Amino acid sequence: MATEPLITAGSGPLVVVCDRDGPAAEALRGYLQAHWLTDARWLGPRDIDEAEAVLRCDDAARVVMPGLDTLVVALWSDRVDAAVWRAAHARVTFLADSAAVEFLPLLLDSWHAWRQRRRRARAVAGFILSLLAIAAAFAVLAV
């Protein structure tokens, strides 16, 4: 059974990552009203890095999003750090995907491992390109 993190009015800053006029905004407003949360800070999905800054600064902060896709898009475009969200997974709620909180740590660990492999591959490719550039420079100077 999936359990949702408990969010209470006095549990620290609450950040909602959703366009105020977007399709999921009404459902999020209903969620906030149902949980008696009135002092939420609304950020658009493009400002998710500000939500991450709140998570970094305040251990009691909570983040609510319409769905997991909001976080995945931000990860894919390098706007957020997976390590921060991995450490704060219990304080993140996905309205449409309540079960996503259960597998969020696995997703973020997999993302982190993939990024490390990608960095190593880029380093090797950069090294090979550097060697080719040096060889080309010597070839030009030798002629």
C-alpha positions as CSV (number, residue, x, y, z in Angstrom):
1,M,0.0,0.0,0.0
2,A,1.5,3.3,-1.0
3,T,1.7,5.9,1.7
4,E,1.9,9.6,1.1
5,P,4.2,11.8,3.1
6,L,2.4,13.6,5.9
7,I,2.2,17.3,5.2
8,T,0.9,19.5,8.0
9,A,0.5,23.3,8.1
10,G,3.4,23.8,10.5
11,S,5.9,21.4,8.9
12,G,8.0,24.0,7.1
13,P,7.8,25.9,3.8
14,L,5.5,24.4,1.2
15,V,6.3,24.8,-2.4
16,V,3.9,23.9,-5.2
17,V,5.6,23.3,-8.6
18,C,2.8,23.9,-11.1
19,D,1.6,26.7,-13.3
20,R,-1.1,28.6,-11.5
21,D,-3.2,28.6,-14.7
22,G,-2.2,25.1,-15.9
23,P,-4.4,22.1,-16.3
24,A,-3.4,20.6,-12.9
25,A,-3.7,23.8,-10.9
26,E,-7.3,23.2,-9.8
27,A,-6.6,19.7,-8.6
28,L,-3.6,21.0,-6.6
29,R,-5.7,23.8,-5.1
30,G,-8.2,21.2,-4.0
31,Y,-5.4,19.1,-2.5
32,L,-4.1,22.1,-0.6
33,Q,-7.5,23.0,0.7
34,A,-8.2,19.4,1.8
35,H,-5.0,19.4,3.8
36,W,-5.6,22.9,5.3
37,L,-2.5,24.3,3.6
38,T,-2.9,28.0,2.8
39,D,0.6,29.4,2.7
40,A,2.0,27.5,-0.3
41,R,4.5,29.2,-2.6
42,W,3.6,28.5,-6.2
43,L,6.4,28.1,-8.8
44,G,6.2,27.3,-12.4
45,P,7.9,24.1,-13.7
46,R,10.6,26.2,-15.2
47,D,11.4,27.5,-11.7
48,I,11.8,24.0,-10.1
49,D,15.4,25.0,-9.2
50,E,14.0,27.4,-6.7
51,A,12.1,24.5,-5.1
52,E,15.4,22.6,-4.9
53,A,17.0,25.6,-3.2
54,V,14.2,25.5,-0.5
55,L,14.8,21.7,0.0
56,R,18.6,22.4,0.4
57,C,18.0,25.1,3.0
58,D,15.2,23.8,5.1
59,D,15.0,20.2,6.4
60,A,11.2,20.6,7.0
61,A,10.4,21.9,3.5
62,R,7.8,20.1,1.4
63,V,7.3,20.1,-2.4
64,V,4.1,19.2,-4.1
65,M,3.9,18.5,-7.9
66,P,1.2,17.4,-10.3
67,G,3.1,14.4,-11.4
68,L,6.5,12.7,-11.6
69,D,7.0,14.0,-15.1
70,T,7.6,17.5,-13.8
71,L,10.7,16.2,-11.9
72,V,11.9,13.9,-14.7
73,V,11.8,16.8,-17.2
74,A,13.8,19.0,-14.8
75,L,16.4,16.2,-14.3
76,W,16.7,15.5,-18.0
77,S,17.3,19.2,-18.7
78,D,19.9,19.5,-15.9
79,R,17.9,22.1,-13.9
80,V,18.0,20.1,-10.7
81,D,20.4,17.8,-8.8
82,A,19.2,14.2,-8.3
83,A,21.2,13.9,-5.1
84,V,19.1,16.7,-3.4
85,W,15.8,15.1,-4.5
86,R,17.1,11.7,-3.5
87,A,17.8,12.9,0.0
88,A,14.4,14.7,0.2
89,H,12.2,12.0,-1.3
90,A,10.0,11.7,1.8
91,R,9.2,15.3,1.5
92,V,8.0,15.3,-2.1
93,T,4.4,14.6,-3.1
94,F,3.1,13.8,-6.6
95,L,-0.6,14.5,-6.8
96,A,-1.4,12.3,-9.9
97,D,1.2,9.6,-9.1
98,S,1.0,9.0,-5.4
99,A,2.7,5.7,-5.8
100,A,5.7,7.5,-7.4
101,V,7.0,8.4,-4.0
102,E,7.6,4.7,-3.4
103,F,9.9,4.3,-6.3
104,L,11.4,7.8,-6.4
105,P,14.6,6.7,-4.6
106,L,15.2,3.9,-7.1
107,L,14.5,6.3,-10.0
108,L,16.9,8.9,-8.6
109,D,19.6,6.3,-7.9
110,S,19.3,5.0,-11.4
111,W,19.5,8.5,-12.8
112,H,22.6,9.3,-10.8
113,A,24.3,6.1,-12.0
114,W,23.4,6.9,-15.6
115,R,24.9,10.4,-15.2
116,Q,28.1,9.0,-13.9
117,R,28.5,6.6,-16.8
118,R,27.7,9.4,-19.2
119,R,30.4,11.7,-17.6
120,R,33.0,8.9,-17.9
121,A,32.0,8.3,-21.5
122,R,32.4,12.1,-22.2
123,A,35.8,12.2,-20.5
124,V,37.0,9.3,-22.6
125,A,35.6,10.9,-25.8
126,G,37.3,14.2,-24.9
127,F,40.6,12.4,-24.3
128,I,40.4,10.7,-27.7
129,L,39.5,13.9,-29.5
130,S,42.4,15.7,-27.8
131,L,44.8,13.0,-29.0
132,L,43.4,13.3,-32.5
133,A,43.8,17.1,-32.4
134,I,47.4,16.8,-31.2
135,A,48.1,14.2,-34.0
136,A,46.5,16.6,-36.6
137,A,48.6,19.5,-35.3
138,F,51.8,17.5,-35.6
139,A,50.8,16.3,-39.1
140,V,50.3,20.0,-40.2
141,L,53.6,21.1,-38.7
142,A,55.5,18.1,-40.2
143,V,54.3,19.0,-43.8
